[in-house]
Amino acid sequence: MKTFLLQFFTWWNSQTLGTRFHTWRFGKKVGEDEAGNIYYEGGVDSEGRTRRWVIYRDYSEASKIPPGWHGWIHHRADTPPSSESYKARECRSRIGRT
């Protein structure tokens, strides 16, 4: 009962009932990160792209998303980090270049 009430009245505890319903209806699980956050995609947004979202394990804190998943969820990468063909980009510093 406590979990139901938390999902009904709060948005910062993992997910709301509306998000749970939307995920159940349209979501396709894409992967999970080390912290236990689960990533989904499904449906189409207003710009014609596939919707992507995350269900946080604990409190909703966007700064806890790892860099690879951040790029995927913001449509900077087509391949999710959970995919076998995912390869992180080489990190190059601009310091010292002219």
Secondary structure, 3 states (H helix, E strand, C coil): CHHHHHHHHCCCECCCHHHHHHHHHHCEEEEECCCCCEEEEEEECCCCCEEEEEECCCECCHHHCCHHHHHHHCCCCCCCCCCCCCCCCCCCCCCCCC
